[in-house]
Amino acid sequence: MYAARHWSVRHASFLERFYERFAAALLALHPLLKRIGYGRLERPVAAVERGIKGFLFDCQMCGRCALGSTGMSCPMNCPKTLRNGPCGGVRANGNCEVKPEMRCVWVEAWDGAQRMANGMAIGEVQAPVEHNLAGTSSWLRETREAAAERGGEAG
């Protein structure tokens, strides 16, 4: 999984473009998703999301995905679960102070952000983890929120 995580950071630009199209497709499907019921879809979509994002990003399914703002490097993989930048313990070689064999998640995030069109989003403060959302689909949540923002009912 560690190799797939590195691949994702190296290909952050491609993944950013893919995700933008995927999010647009989900938003276009909002009326159908709403009719089926977001509650009904939660478990199967979360299972698919866990499989895909787990493989590509070692996703921890925190429920409030920050990959688009963190260079396609999941901040929840930080042993300290820091969502807003590295601690003061990044080693000179870029590795983690807690897990010296692991490259710092935030060093990876910076590398990935440099490849992304929206890379400056890495400087934005991420909201704290909402523990009640753990294990839920951020894809469905973001679709509902985007639909509500553009004037459609959230569902």
DOVO-58364 format. One record per residue: residue in three letters; x, z, y of N, C-alpha, C in turn. Coordinates in nm, 4 decimals. Layout:
! residues N
 residuo      nc1      nc3      nc2     cac1     cac3     cac2      cc1      cc3      cc2
     ALA        X        Z        Y        X        Z        Y        X        Z        Y
...
! end
This chain:
! residues 155
 residuo      nc1      nc3      nc2     cac1     cac3     cac2      cc1      cc3      cc2
     MET   0.0802   0.0000  -0.1193   0.0000   0.0000   0.0000   0.0849   0.0000   0.1263
     TYR   0.1979   0.0638   0.1158   0.2880   0.0720   0.2297   0.3306  -0.0685   0.2737
     ALA   0.3547  -0.1573   0.1755   0.3943  -0.2954   0.2070   0.2809  -0.3691   0.2775
     ALA   0.1576  -0.3471   0.2334   0.0426  -0.4116   0.2971   0.0254  -0.3604   0.4402
     ARG   0.0520  -0.2323   0.4605   0.0443  -0.1748   0.5950   0.1431  -0.2434   0.6880
     HIS   0.2645  -0.2665   0.6408   0.3662  -0.3349   0.7217   0.3259  -0.4800   0.7469
     TRP   0.2702  -0.5458   0.6460   0.2230  -0.6833   0.6614   0.1184  -0.6884   0.7732
     SER   0.0267  -0.5935   0.7741  -0.0802  -0.5912   0.8737  -0.0255  -0.5786   1.0156
     VAL   0.0766  -0.4986   1.0329   0.1371  -0.4832   1.1655   0.2092  -0.6117   1.2051
     ARG   0.2808  -0.6721   1.1103   0.3518  -0.7971   1.1401   0.2551  -0.9108   1.1726
     HIS   0.1344  -0.9046   1.1195   0.0342  -1.0094   1.1414  -0.0807  -0.9603   1.2292
     ALA  -0.0508  -0.8685   1.3193  -0.1531  -0.8078   1.4053  -0.2270  -0.9111   1.4885
     SER  -0.1591  -1.0133   1.5347  -0.2236  -1.1163   1.6157  -0.3308  -1.1900   1.5359
     PHE  -0.2974  -1.2306   1.4147  -0.3946  -1.2976   1.3277  -0.5119  -1.2050   1.2978
     LEU  -0.4836  -1.0800   1.2632  -0.5893  -0.9852   1.2288  -0.6780  -0.9540   1.3489
     GLU  -0.6201  -0.9511   1.4676  -0.6991  -0.9292   1.5885  -0.7990  -1.0437   1.6072
     ARG  -0.7523  -1.1668   1.5953  -0.8418  -1.2831   1.6106  -0.9476  -1.2849   1.5019
     PHE  -0.9077  -1.2553   1.3789  -1.0036  -1.2521   1.2683  -1.1103  -1.1459   1.2938
     TYR  -1.0679  -1.0270   1.3342  -1.1634  -0.9198   1.3562  -1.2596  -0.9522   1.4704
     GLU  -1.2110  -1.0188   1.5761  -1.3004  -1.0577   1.6854  -1.4113  -1.1493   1.6342
     ARG  -1.3746  -1.2428   1.5481  -1.4749  -1.3347   1.4914  -1.5691  -1.2610   1.3961
     PHE  -1.5140  -1.1722   1.3175  -1.5928  -1.0939   1.2231  -1.6929  -1.0053   1.2979
     ALA  -1.6479  -0.9399   1.4046  -1.7363  -0.8548   1.4844  -1.8470  -0.9383   1.5483
     ALA  -1.8135  -1.0584   1.5956  -1.9141  -1.1469   1.6547  -2.0167  -1.1896   1.5497
     ALA  -1.9706  -1.2167   1.4281  -2.0622  -1.2545   1.3200  -2.1554  -1.1386   1.2851
     LEU  -2.1011  -1.0188   1.2776  -2.1866  -0.9021   1.2501  -2.2886  -0.8811   1.3616
     LEU  -2.2454  -0.9010   1.4852  -2.3372  -0.8854   1.5983  -2.4486  -0.9907   1.5922
     ALA  -2.4133  -1.1117   1.5537  -2.5146  -1.2162   1.5384  -2.6133  -1.1815   1.4270
     LEU  -2.5668  -1.1075   1.3284  -2.6528  -1.0662   1.2169  -2.7309  -0.9382   1.2460
     HIS  -2.7120  -0.8816   1.3651  -2.7778  -0.7548   1.3986  -2.9284  -0.7546   1.3714
     PRO  -3.0041  -0.8585   1.4105  -3.1480  -0.8537   1.3827  -3.1775  -0.8387   1.2323
     LEU  -3.1029  -0.9088   1.1497  -3.1221  -0.8976   1.0048  -3.0788  -0.7599   0.9549
     LEU  -2.9634  -0.7136   1.0020  -2.9141  -0.5820   0.9608  -3.0124  -0.4731   1.0015
     LYS  -3.0688  -0.4874   1.1191  -3.1675  -0.3896   1.1668  -3.2929  -0.3929   1.0804
     ARG  -3.3363  -0.5128   1.0446  -3.4561  -0.5270   0.9613  -3.4337  -0.4631   0.8240
     ILE  -3.3166  -0.4871   0.7658  -3.2845  -0.4261   0.6360  -3.2742  -0.2747   0.6518
     GLY  -3.2135  -0.2345   0.7610  -3.1964  -0.0910   0.7902  -3.0505  -0.0515   0.7783
     TYR  -2.9950  -0.0090   0.8900  -2.8545   0.0315   0.8898  -2.8297   0.1474   0.7934
     GLY  -2.9266   0.2365   0.7828  -2.9128   0.3489   0.6910  -2.8997   0.3038   0.5458
     ARG  -2.9782   0.2031   0.5087  -2.9706   0.1476   0.3727  -2.8368   0.0790   0.3467
     LEU  -2.7831   0.0185   0.4495  -2.6595  -0.0581   0.4351  -2.5348   0.0288   0.4390
     GLU  -2.5465   0.1507   0.4882  -2.4294   0.2356   0.5109  -2.3410   0.2501   0.3873
     ARG  -2.3949   0.2901   0.2767  -2.3115   0.3159   0.1577  -2.2435   0.1899   0.1047
     PRO  -2.3171   0.0796   0.0835  -2.2468  -0.0384   0.0311  -2.1458  -0.0988   0.1288
     VAL  -2.1795  -0.1006   0.2575  -2.0858  -0.1562   0.3564  -1.9638  -0.0651   0.3688
     ALA  -1.9853   0.0656   0.3687  -1.8724   0.1592   0.3769  -1.7811   0.1428   0.2556
     ALA  -1.8378   0.1157   0.1384  -1.7554   0.0962   0.0182  -1.6695  -0.0294   0.0310
     VAL  -1.7283  -0.1376   0.0814  -1.6529  -0.2616   0.1013  -1.5459  -0.2400   0.2086
     GLU  -1.5845  -0.1762   0.3174  -1.4901  -0.1488   0.4260  -1.3739  -0.0626   0.3762
     ARG  -1.4059   0.0388   0.2972  -1.3011   0.1266   0.2426  -1.2024   0.0460   0.1572
     GLY  -1.2535  -0.0450   0.0766  -1.1664  -0.1266  -0.0081  -1.0759  -0.2188   0.0716
     ILE  -1.1339  -0.2907   0.1655  -1.0570  -0.3875   0.2440  -0.9593  -0.3171   0.3378
     LYS  -1.0105  -0.2256   0.4181  -0.9246  -0.1582   0.5150  -0.8297  -0.0600   0.4477
     GLY  -0.8708  -0.0072   0.3334  -0.7805   0.0807   0.2590  -0.6582   0.0051   0.2118
     PHE  -0.6802  -0.1157   0.1615  -0.5684  -0.1975   0.1139  -0.4797  -0.2442   0.2289
     LEU  -0.5413  -0.3011   0.3327  -0.4643  -0.3606   0.4421  -0.3977  -0.2592   0.5343
     PHE  -0.4656  -0.1482   0.5607  -0.4180  -0.0562   0.6642  -0.3973   0.0866   0.6132
     ASP  -0.4227   0.1097   0.4858  -0.4231   0.2455   0.4303  -0.5215   0.3301   0.5106
     CYS  -0.6374   0.2703   0.5386  -0.7415   0.3306   0.6214  -0.7890   0.4625   0.5611
     GLN  -0.8101   0.5602   0.6477  -0.8570   0.6923   0.6063  -1.0074   0.7092   0.6286
     MET  -1.0758   0.6021   0.6712  -1.2212   0.6027   0.6927  -1.2648   0.7186   0.7824
     CYS  -1.2027   0.7264   0.8988  -1.2355   0.8332   0.9939  -1.3702   0.8095   1.0610
     GLY  -1.4218   0.6862   1.0532  -1.5518   0.6550   1.1105  -1.5469   0.6032   1.2530
     ARG  -1.4326   0.6142   1.3181  -1.4177   0.5644   1.4547  -1.2851   0.4906   1.4611
     CYS  -1.2872   0.3669   1.4153  -1.1655   0.2889   1.3964  -1.0945   0.2595   1.5287
     ALA  -0.9625   0.2756   1.5256  -0.8802   0.2506   1.6450  -0.7794   0.1383   1.6215
     LEU  -0.7908   0.0670   1.5096  -0.6918  -0.0349   1.4757  -0.6704  -0.1382   1.5848
     GLY  -0.7771  -0.1809   1.6501  -0.7656  -0.2808   1.7551  -0.6896  -0.2316   1.8770
     SER  -0.6772  -0.1011   1.8905  -0.6048  -0.0428   2.0032  -0.4683   0.0112   1.9644
     THR  -0.4382   0.0057   1.8355  -0.3127   0.0652   1.7887  -0.2306  -0.0326   1.7058
     GLY  -0.2297  -0.1577   1.7472  -0.1436  -0.2563   1.6839  -0.1670  -0.2757   1.5354
     MET  -0.2894  -0.2517   1.4901  -0.3282  -0.2631   1.3491  -0.2543  -0.1617   1.2610
     SER  -0.2120  -0.0524   1.3210  -0.1499   0.0582   1.2486  -0.2439   0.1776   1.2615
     CYS  -0.2967   0.2253   1.1491  -0.3951   0.3334   1.1525  -0.3283   0.4654   1.1913
     PRO  -0.3684   0.5233   1.3051  -0.3062   0.6483   1.3476  -0.3364   0.7646   1.2543
     MET  -0.4388   0.7515   1.1719  -0.4726   0.8592   1.0793  -0.3707   0.8694   0.9659
     ASN  -0.2805   0.7721   0.9556  -0.1725   0.7797   0.8568  -0.0566   0.8659   0.9050
     CYS  -0.0594   0.9053   1.0308   0.0416   0.9970   1.0829   0.0224   1.1305   1.0109
     PRO   0.1282   1.1883   0.9569   0.1134   1.3168   0.8889   0.0524   1.4255   0.9780
     LYS   0.0666   1.4087   1.1085   0.0074   1.5043   1.2028  -0.1278   1.4548   1.2547
     THR  -0.1726   1.3399   1.2064  -0.2969   1.2729   1.2478  -0.3101   1.2632   1.3995
     LEU  -0.2011   1.2243   1.4653  -0.2021   1.2078   1.6103  -0.2652   1.0733   1.6464
     ARG  -0.3692   1.0758   1.7255  -0.4403   0.9532   1.7634  -0.3947   0.8965   1.8965
     ASN  -0.3069   0.9643   1.9668  -0.2683   0.9181   2.0996  -0.1183   0.9207   2.1214
     GLY  -0.0483   0.8543   2.0353   0.0947   0.8390   2.0551   0.1781   0.9313   1.9694
     PRO   0.3057   0.9014   1.9642   0.3940   0.9772   1.8756   0.4211   1.1181   1.9272
     CYS   0.4557   1.2018   1.8326   0.4990   1.3364   1.8693   0.6429   1.3263   1.9211
     GLY   0.7036   1.4355   1.9462   0.8415   1.4337   1.9946   0.9429   1.4253   1.8821
     GLY   0.8944   1.4068   1.7590   0.9848   1.4127   1.6452   1.0197   1.2803   1.5813
     VAL   1.0009   1.1708   1.6515   1.0385   1.0407   1.5953   1.1908   1.0373   1.5852
     ARG   1.2398   1.0073   1.4681   1.3847   1.0032   1.4462   1.4465   0.8815   1.5150
     ALA   1.5743   0.8830   1.5331   1.6457   0.7741   1.6016   1.6247   0.6398   1.5321
     ASN   1.6051   0.6424   1.3995   1.5841   0.5176   1.3255   1.4379   0.4736   1.3255
     GLY   1.3502   0.5459   1.3966   1.2089   0.5098   1.4042   1.1245   0.5713   1.2950
     ASN   1.1844   0.6553   1.2120   1.1094   0.7173   1.1037   1.0467   0.8491   1.1490
     CYS   0.9569   0.8965   1.0673   0.8794   1.0171   1.0946   0.9615   1.1433   1.0678
     GLU   0.9398   1.2463   1.1485   1.0109   1.3715   1.1268   0.9547   1.4477   1.0070
     VAL   0.8251   1.4311   0.9787   0.7617   1.5021   0.8683   0.7899   1.4325   0.7357
     LYS   0.7809   1.2991   0.7356   0.8101   1.2176   0.6176   0.9254   1.1246   0.6533
     PRO   1.0487   1.1696   0.6373   1.1642   1.0906   0.6820   1.1758   0.9526   0.6179
     GLU   1.1135   0.9326   0.5018   1.1200   0.8022   0.4350   1.0187   0.7028   0.4932
     MET   0.9277   0.7517   0.5771   0.8208   0.6686   0.6328   0.8503   0.6349   0.7788
     ARG   0.8323   0.5072   0.8136   0.8451   0.4662   0.9538   0.7303   0.5288   1.0320
     CYS   0.7581   0.5757   1.1505   0.6563   0.6401   1.2338   0.5389   0.5442   1.2562
     VAL   0.4190   0.5937   1.2347   0.2974   0.5146   1.2526   0.2906   0.4597   1.3948
     TRP   0.3372   0.5374   1.4917   0.3294   0.4947   1.6308   0.4385   0.3958   1.6689
     VAL   0.5512   0.3996   1.6024   0.6527   0.2954   1.6215   0.5955   0.1644   1.5684
     GLU   0.5300   0.1722   1.4514   0.4631   0.0545   1.3945   0.3532   0.0058   1.4893
     ALA   0.2759   0.0979   1.5437   0.1664   0.0606   1.6338   0.2184  -0.0148   1.7551
     TRP   0.3278   0.0313   1.8100   0.3863  -0.0357   1.9264   0.4313  -0.1769   1.8886
     ASP   0.4946  -0.1905   1.7724   0.5373  -0.3236   1.7261   0.4175  -0.4167   1.7111
     GLY   0.3113  -0.3675   1.6480   0.1916  -0.4493   1.6294   0.1254  -0.4845   1.7610
     ALA   0.1193  -0.3892   1.8531   0.0551  -0.4125   1.9833   0.1260  -0.5222   2.0612
     GLN   0.2567  -0.5332   2.0457   0.3326  -0.6369   2.1153   0.2920  -0.7759   2.0687
     ARG   0.2358  -0.7857   1.9501   0.1951  -0.9147   1.8938   0.0508  -0.9519   1.9298
     MET  -0.0238  -0.8571   1.9832  -0.1673  -0.8767   2.0058  -0.1974  -0.9182   2.1498
     ALA  -0.3015  -0.9987   2.1666  -0.3459  -1.0384   2.3001  -0.3966  -0.9169   2.3770
     ASN  -0.4598  -0.8249   2.3061  -0.5126  -0.7036   2.3675  -0.4167  -0.5866   2.3450
     GLY  -0.2893  -0.6156   2.3359  -0.1892  -0.5156   2.3016  -0.1765  -0.4005   2.3987
     MET  -0.2103  -0.4228   2.5252  -0.1984  -0.3146   2.6221  -0.3009  -0.2048   2.5975
     ALA  -0.3970  -0.2292   2.5092  -0.4952  -0.1261   2.4744  -0.4278  -0.0058   2.4098
     ILE  -0.3040  -0.0242   2.3645  -0.2326   0.0878   2.3037  -0.2127   0.2018   2.4036
     GLY  -0.2173   0.1714   2.5321  -0.2018   0.2740   2.6341  -0.3293   0.3509   2.6641
     GLU  -0.4424   0.3052   2.6094  -0.5698   0.3734   2.6326  -0.5774   0.4994   2.5478
     VAL  -0.6367   0.6016   2.6042  -0.6535   0.7272   2.5301  -0.7646   0.7083   2.4278
     GLN  -0.7343   0.7413   2.3041  -0.8312   0.7317   2.1954  -0.9160   0.8585   2.1911
     ALA  -1.0423   0.8407   2.1625  -1.1315   0.9558   2.1479  -1.0871   1.0385   2.0273
     PRO  -1.1103   1.1681   2.0323  -1.0740   1.2506   1.9177  -1.1582   1.2130   1.7956
     VAL  -1.1090   1.2488   1.6803  -1.1806   1.2201   1.5561  -1.3109   1.2992   1.5548
     GLU  -1.4185   1.2294   1.5216  -1.5476   1.2956   1.5023  -1.5612   1.3174   1.3520
     HIS  -1.5325   1.4362   1.3066  -1.5257   1.4631   1.1631  -1.6570   1.4367   1.0906
     ASN  -1.7687   1.4427   1.1603  -1.8966   1.4132   1.0963  -1.9117   1.2645   1.0623
     LEU  -1.8259   1.1794   1.1172  -1.8309   1.0357   1.0885  -1.7403   0.9957   0.9721
     ALA  -1.6606   1.0878   0.9220  -1.5661   1.0565   0.8142  -1.6393   0.9946   0.6955
     GLY  -1.5827   0.8848   0.6461  -1.6393   0.8159   0.5308  -1.7492   0.7163   0.5633
     THR  -1.7848   0.7054   0.6908  -1.8914   0.6121   0.7281  -1.8309   0.4812   0.7788
     SER  -1.9145   0.3795   0.7859  -1.8694   0.2465   0.8255  -1.8557   0.2324   0.9772
     SER  -1.7351   0.2088   1.0216  -1.7152   0.1816   1.1647  -1.7655   0.0418   1.1976
     TRP  -1.7664  -0.0486   1.0992  -1.8180  -0.1844   1.1234  -1.9647  -0.1781   1.1660
     LEU  -2.0451  -0.1044   1.0909  -2.1872  -0.0946   1.1249  -2.2077  -0.0204   1.2565
     ARG  -2.1327   0.0862   1.2777  -2.1462   0.1639   1.4005  -2.1115   0.0778   1.5215
     GLU  -2.0018   0.0046   1.5147  -1.9610  -0.0793   1.6271  -2.0623  -0.1909   1.6516
     THR  -2.1219  -0.2437   1.5458  -2.2234  -0.3479   1.5610  -2.3466  -0.2916   1.6312
     ARG  -2.3933  -0.1754   1.5866  -2.5091  -0.1114   1.6520  -2.4800  -0.0823   1.7984
     GLU  -2.3615  -0.0297   1.8269  -2.3255   0.0038   1.9654  -2.3152  -0.1213   2.0520
     ALA  -2.2571  -0.2280   1.9972  -2.2453  -0.3528   2.0738  -2.3830  -0.4133   2.1007
     ALA  -2.4723  -0.4052   2.0017  -2.6084  -0.4571   2.0193  -2.6810  -0.3769   2.1281
     ALA  -2.6638  -0.2466   2.1276  -2.7288  -0.1626   2.2290  -2.6709  -0.1930   2.3678
     GLU  -2.5411  -0.2181   2.3742  -2.4764  -0.2488   2.5018  -2.5264  -0.3788   2.5625
     ARG  -2.5495  -0.4760   2.4766  -2.5941  -0.6058   2.5309  -2.7449  -0.6122   2.5489
     GLY  -2.8131  -0.5011   2.5251  -2.9553  -0.4953   2.5570  -3.0467  -0.4997   2.4365
     GLY  -2.9918  -0.5248   2.3183  -3.0744  -0.5217   2.1987  -3.0894  -0.3783   2.1526
     GLU  -3.1958  -0.3496   2.0825  -3.2138  -0.2142   2.0304  -3.1060  -0.1865   1.9275
     ALA  -3.0568  -0.0650   1.9259  -2.9473  -0.0287   1.8374  -2.9886  -0.0268   1.6916
     GLY  -3.1060   0.0134   1.6577  -3.1498   0.0138   1.5181  -3.1110   0.1345   1.4520
! end
